[in-house]
Amino acid sequence: MQFGVFTVGDVTTDPTNGRTPSEHERIKAMVAIALKAEEVGLDVFATGEHHNPPFVPSSPTTMLGHIAARTENLVLSTSTTLITTNDPVKIAEDYAMLQHLADGRVDLMMGRGNTGPVYPWFGQDIRQGIALAVEHYALLHRLWREDVVDWQGSFRTPLQGFTATPRPLDGTPPFVWHGSIRSPEIAEQAAYYGDGFFHNNIFWPQEHTRRMVELYRERYAHYGHGTPEQAIVGLGGQVFMRHNSQDAVREFRPYFDNAPVYGHGPSLEEFTEQTPLTVGSPQQVIERTLGFREAVGDYQRQLFLMDHAGLPLKTVLEQLDILGEEVVPVLRKEFERLRPAGVPATAPPHPALTRKEASA
């Protein structure tokens, strides 16, 4: 089981003091969070991709390349890479380059994004979102696996005798997750290719998440990749912790109440009851996260959103200390104890990482 953090890179005013970090501060904070994640023993750091204020991570490979040079073990991922508005040729080359620089510590999550204006900014039509995701990924999949590609589709110019460079490290492309909240077509796409399916369930009730994961598992087996239980599943989550649960609620409430993504709507108590958001003690986070397994079965990756809503960097780093020292060790042990034989513990690692582990 892999545990990590993901960031959306929002620049949000701290409601407790009215201070808004600069873009420079926010970018540096994201790097600090990644370094802290490795320090406390987490497995994965993932960054979103956005091209509009108030978000800063418009160039994930630039950030992840910098982090790769400053870490040794952390898997570097995305949450998500916009398969709809990015050219699949550029994705193929950018992430293969990153894969080489990081010695195989790279995977990525494909997604359509949730900001409508991005589509015309990059010459696309949001009404074609699903079709773009399907066609672009079909091309990307070939570019990483075929040395010479001839291709013609609906959304970009044809390719004749094209070779993407560099080639994937050791001939093995980065592992791909397909991220979706509500689109069964994306669960189907993940299943068709035998890729991972990541349900970022931070805003949705557990029953919806369960249905989407079940669909993916059923179709994964249908396409002959393994049993439904062997399908590669990842989940998102949100936590805020203090050793006293009342302290956690009191401290987090102003951030929740004013957050652009969910402020001024349901109360904190309603939201934590209806979604995976957990605000409380480390033990409550452990119990809630183990409950995800009861809903979706054994899964391979759990990522937590921890640096949003204007929370100051100091607080986020404190949260990571608690997560890495008190929560994740217990979760690792429990998930491993409960996992049946034959069900993978993680997504397939790159061969370079397997060799590194064997020689350690």
N, C-alpha and C positions, 0 to 999 in steps of 0.2 A: 504494500500500500504506500502510495506517495502522498505526502502532505506538503502544502505550500501556500503561497499567497499570490493574489492577483491584484492589480491596480488598474483603475480606469483613468488615473492621472488628472482628476478634476482640480481646478483651482477654485476653492470655495472659501468664503469668509468665515473665520472662526466666530461663531455667534456669541461666545462668552466675552470677547474683547474687541470685536469689530475689525480685527486685523486680517488683511488678505495677503497671502504670500505672493511674491512675484513669480513669473514663469520660471525664472532661473532657480529660485529657491525650491519650487515644486519639482523641477527636473532633478536637482541635486538630492532632494528628499527621496525620490523614487530609487535612485542609486543607493542611498544609505539604507533603505528598506531591504533591497536585494542583498546587500552585504550582511546586514543583520540576519536575514533569513538563513544564509549559509552559516553564520556564526552560531546560531542556536540549533542547528542541525536539521533544518527543513530541507525538503528535496527539490522544490520547484519555485521559481519566480516567474510570473507571467505579466506582461503588460498589454493593455488594450491598444487599439489604434483609432485615433480620432483626428479629424481635420477641421475642427471648429471650436471656438471658445465655448465654455471655459476649460477645455481640455488641452493638454500639452503633448501627449505622445503621438505625434504625427509620423515619426520615423522609428518604429520599433527596432529595426535591425541596427541602427546607429547606437541606440541605448543598450541593446543586448550585447553588441560587440564590445562596448566599453566595459560592461559588467563581466563579460567572459574573461577579459584580461585581468580582472581583479578577484576572480573566484577560481575554485578548483573542482568543486563537486556539484554545484548547483545546476540543475537542469533549467535551461532558459527557454521560455515558451511565450505564447501570445494569448490574448484573451479579448479580442480576436484579431486575426488578419482578415482584411476585407477582400474576400474572394470575388466580390461583385464589381468593385470599382478599381481594383488593382489589375494591372496586366499580368496574366499568369506567367508570361515569359520573365517579367521582372521578379515576381515572387520566386520562381524557380532558381534564378541566379542569385538573388539576395540571400535566400535562406541556405542555399548550398554553400555560399561563401561564409556565412555565419557558422555553419556546421563545421567547416574546416578550421576556422579560427577558434572555436570552442571545443575542438577535438571530440565532436559527436554529442556534446551536451545540449542538443537542440531538438525540440519538436515544436509544432505550431497548431493552432486552432483556427479553422476556417469559419468565417461567419459573414452574414450579410450586413451587419451593422444596424443601428436603430435611428439614424439621423437622415431623414429624407433628402435634405438639400445636398448631401455629399454626392449623390448620383449625378446630377447635372454638372457639378464642379469637375467631375472626371469623365464627362462625356457619355454618361449612361442614363437610363430611364428606370426609375424605381419600380415602375409597373412590370419590369422584366426581371425583378430581383431573383426569383427562384430560377428562372431560365439561365440567368447570368451565373448563378452559383453552380448550377449543374454543368453548363458548358465550359466555364473557366476551369473548374476542377478537373474535368475530363482531360483537358489539355495539359494542365499542370502535372497530373498523374503520369502522362506519357512523357513529358519533358524530362522528368527525373529517372525514367526507366528505359528510354530509348535514346541511343546516341545520335541518331538522325531522325528528324520528325518531319513528315509531310502532313499538313493539317489545313482544313478549311471549315469555318463555322459561321455563325450569324453575327458575332459581336466584335470581331477584330479582323485585321487583314490576314490573308492566308500565309502559311509558312511552307517553304519549299526547301528541303534539305537542311533544315535548321538544327544546330547543336547548341544547347544551353551550356554555358560555362560559368564557373567550374562544374565538373560533374560531381554528384554527391560523394561524400567521403566514403571510401572503400566500396563504392558502388551501391551503397544503401541509403535511400532517401530518408529525410527526417520523418518520424512518425507523425501522422496527422490525426487530429481530433476534429470533428465537425460539431460546432457549437450552435445550439438553437434553444429557444425558450418555447416556441409555440408551433413550429412548422414541421409536420410529419414528413414532408418531402426531404428535409435535411436528415432526419433519422433514417429514412430509406436510403439516402445517398451514402451515409456512413456505413450502413449495413452492406450495401452492394459491394463496396470496395474492401470490406473487412477492416475498416479504420475504426478509431475510437469515436464515441459519442459523448459529448459533454453537455449536460443540462445545467445551465446557470440559473438555478432555481431560487435566486435570492428574493424574488418578488412574488413567487407563485406558491399556492398551497401544495402540500405534499401529494395529494391525489393526482393533480395534473402531472407532476414530475414522474410519479409512478407509471402513469399511462404512457408517457412519451418513452421512458426507458424500456417498458415492456414491448412496445412496438419495435424499437430498435433491436432488442434481443431476439424477438421472433423472426424478424427479417434477416438478421445476421445468420441465424441457423438455416433459414430458408436458402440463402446463397451458398451454403456449404462451408462456412468458415469455422464451424465448431458448434457446440451446444449453446443454447441461450445463456447459460450460466457462464460461459467462457468469453462472452462478448466484453469489450473493453469500455468501461463506463467511468465518467468523471462527473463530479458534482461541484457546484459552487456553494458558498455559504457566507454568512456575515456574523461576526461575533464582537462583543465588547465585554471585557472581563475586569473584575476586581475581586479580591479574595472574599470580600463581603458583597453579596449580591445587591443589597440595598445601595451600597456605594456605587456600584456599576450603573444601576438604573439612574441614580441621581446625577452622576457625572455625564452620562451619555444623553440624557433626555434633551438638553438644549440643542445638541447636534442633530438628533433625530427630528425634533420639532421644526427645525429650520433648514434641513437638508433639501436641496433642489429636487432630488429624486423622489422623496417621499414625505417631505415636510408638509404641514398644513392639511394633512389628510387623516387617515385612521390614527388613533392614539398609539403610543409605543406599545402598550399592553395588547391592543388589538393586533398590531402588526406582528409582534412576536408570537402570538397565538396562532396566526393564520399563515405565517411564512417561516422559513428556516432561521430568520434573524434571532440570535440568542444573546441576551444581555443579562449577565449574572456572574456566577462564580465559575472557576475552572471545572468543577465537578458537573455543573449544569451544562457546560459546553460539551464535556465528554459524553454525558448521557444523551444529549440532543443529537450529537453526531452519530453515535452508535444507533440511534433511532432511524437515521437515514438508511442504514443497511436493512432494517426491517421493512422499509418501504420499497426499496429498489433491488434488494439482493446484494451479494458481495460485489464491491466495485473497486476500482484501481487507483483513482486519484481524487483527493479532496483539496480544493483550493478555497481559501478564506479571503474575503474583502475586509481590509482592516484600516485603510488609510483614506477614507472618504469623508465627506460632510464637514470638512474644515478642521478635522482633528489635527492638533499640532504634532509635528514629527516626534517630539519627546514622548508624547503619549503613545504613539504608534509603536515606537521602539520598546516601550514598556510592555505593550500588548504582545509583541513578538517574544519577549523574554518569557512571559507567562505561557504562551502557546508552545514554545520550544522546550521549556523546562518541565512544565507540569501537565500539559494537555496531550501533546503528540506522543510522548513515550507511552502513556497509558493506552491511547488509541491504537498505536502500532501493535502493542501486545494483544489487545482484545480483538482487533480485526484479524490478526494472524491466527489467534486461537480459534476463531469462529470460521475461518475460511476452509471450505471443503477441499479435499485433494482434487487436483485437476483444474481448479479455477486459478487463473493467473493472479499474482499479487500486484503486478504492475503492467503497464504497457510494454511491448517489446523494446528492450534497450538497444541502442546502436552497438554494433560489434566492437567498436573502439572502447566503449565503456565496459563491456564484458571482459575484454582483454585486460583493461586497467584494473578491474576488480580482482581478476584471477592472479595478477602479478603482485597485488598489494600484500 
